[in-house]
Amino acid sequence: MSQQILAATRKGLFTIAQDHGQWTIRDAAFLGDNLSLVGYDSRDSALYAAFSHGHFGIKLQRSDDGGKNWQEIAAPAYPADIVESPPLVDDFRKVPIPWSVQLIWALEPGGSDQPGTLWLGTIPGGLFRSDNRGESWELERNRECSTVGVWVCHCGPPEQQRTCLDCAGRQR
């Protein structure tokens, strides 16, 4: 049986396989595209690829056949009420943080009892949830905060994921 690694790089998505003790590139997809991550959902064997296209923004694609074919799915976006609010200021660099998704840096499937649920972390800090395999996304919000930074700790099985909300201007 062959073991494999999926590697998302600035140059595309590569499938690296081990066969008879040797590691080789077995397949390549999206050559020349900047991928920030590739994710696997063990519940339905779907693959997800996140892209950072610079001027053209972020994109997501899903494969239901092991990477042979891909279809573009919705990319997360901040809701209009947040986009229209004043930007936060980065405490370290002293520059405004734009309310547009710059990068997808984490993607995790929901628990085994949550078919179709995906969690997605972005830069600037946001946590988005999809309940339909990425066809649409919703920003997870804290009812006490109008502006929220979100951090996800994946420490074990999906049912043990922890979400930490960081309300702008409040003590942690």
N, C-alpha and C positions, 0 to 999 in steps of 0.2 A: 504494500500500500504506500502511496506517495503522500508525503507531508508537504504543506505549502504555507507560504506567507504572502499576504497581500500588502504591498508597499505603496502608499500614496506619497508622491514626490512632486517637486516643482516641474518635473518633466513628464508626468503622467502616472498611470496606475500600472504596477508591475506585479505579476504573479510569479513568485520565486518558489520552485519546487525542489524537494529532495528526492532523488531516485538513485538507489544503489550507492548511498553515501555521498553523492555529489549534489551541490546546490546550483541550480541554473535558472535563468529567466525563461519561464515556459510560455508566458503570454504578456502582451502589453496592450493597454487601452488608453485612450485619450492622450496620445502622444503630443507633447508640447504644451499640455494644459497644466496649470498649477492646482494641484489637489491638496487640500488641508487635512483631509482624513478619508479613510474608508472604514465602514462599519459593517458588521455581520449580525443579523438577527436570527438566532438559533431557533426561534419559535416557528418561523416559516421559511428559513434559509435565504431570505432576501439579503442582498448586498446594497449598501448605500455609499455613494461617493459625493463628497463636498468639494466644490471648486471655489477658488478665489480668482476671478477674472479681471481684477483691477478696475478699469474703466467700466466694464460691463457688469460689475458687481458679483455677488455670490450666487451660486447655482447648486442645485441638488439633483442627483439622478439615482434611480433604483433599478436593480436587476433582479428578476425572479428566476433566472436560469443560470446562475453561477457566473455571471459576467459576460455571457455571450451577447446578450442584447440589453440595452439600457434605455430607460425612458425618463425624461425630465419630469420632476415633481416640483411642488411649490417650495419656494425658499421663504424662510421666516422674515418678517418685517415688523418693526415697531408700529403700534397703532397710532393713528393720526393725533390723538390727544397728547401722546408723549412726544411725538416728532415736533409738534407745534409749541411745546413747552420750552422754556429757556434751557440751554445745555448745562450740564454739570461741568465743573472745572477740575481737571486732573490736578490733584494736590501736589504731585511731584514736579510735573513739567509746567504747570500753570497755564495750560492751554485748554480750550473748550473740548468736550467730548461730544462728537456728533451723534445724533440719535438715528443712525443708520447702521445696519449690520455690516461690519467690515470683514468678519471672519467667522466661520463655523469651526469651533475647536473641540467639541465633544458631542457625541451622539451615542445614546444608550437605549436599548429596547426596554419597555416596561416589564413588569412581572409576568409570570406564566399565566396569571389570571386576568391579564390585560391585553388581549389580542389586538394588534394594530397600534398600540400605544408606543410612542417614541418620545424621548427627551433629548433636547438639543441645547447645547451651551454656545453662546456667541461672544464676540468682542464687538462693541462694548458689552460689558457684563449683562447678559440676559439669559433667562431660562425659558425655552419654548416647549410646548407640549402638542403632540399630534395624536389623535385617536383614530386616524384613518391611514396609517402607513405613510405619512408625509404628504398627503394630498392637500392638507391645510394645516396651519400652525397657529397657536394662540399663546401670547405672552402670559406667563404665570405672574400674577400680581399679588401684592400684599395689601390688604384692605386699609391698613393704617398709613400707607405711604403712597404718594403720587409718583415718586420716582424710586425705582428699586434696582439695586445691583444684586446679582444672584450668583452664588457659587455652589457647585455640586461636588459632593464627596462620594465617589464610588468605592465603597469599602466592602466588597463581598458581593453576595447575590443581589439582584435588582431590588428585591423587597427590602434591602437594608440601605438603599441609597439615602443620603441626607441632603437636604436643600437648606442653605443658609441665606437669608434675606438681609441685605445691607441697605437700610433706609438712609437716603442722603441727609446728612446733617445730624444723624442720631448716633449715640454711643452704641458700640457693639457689645 
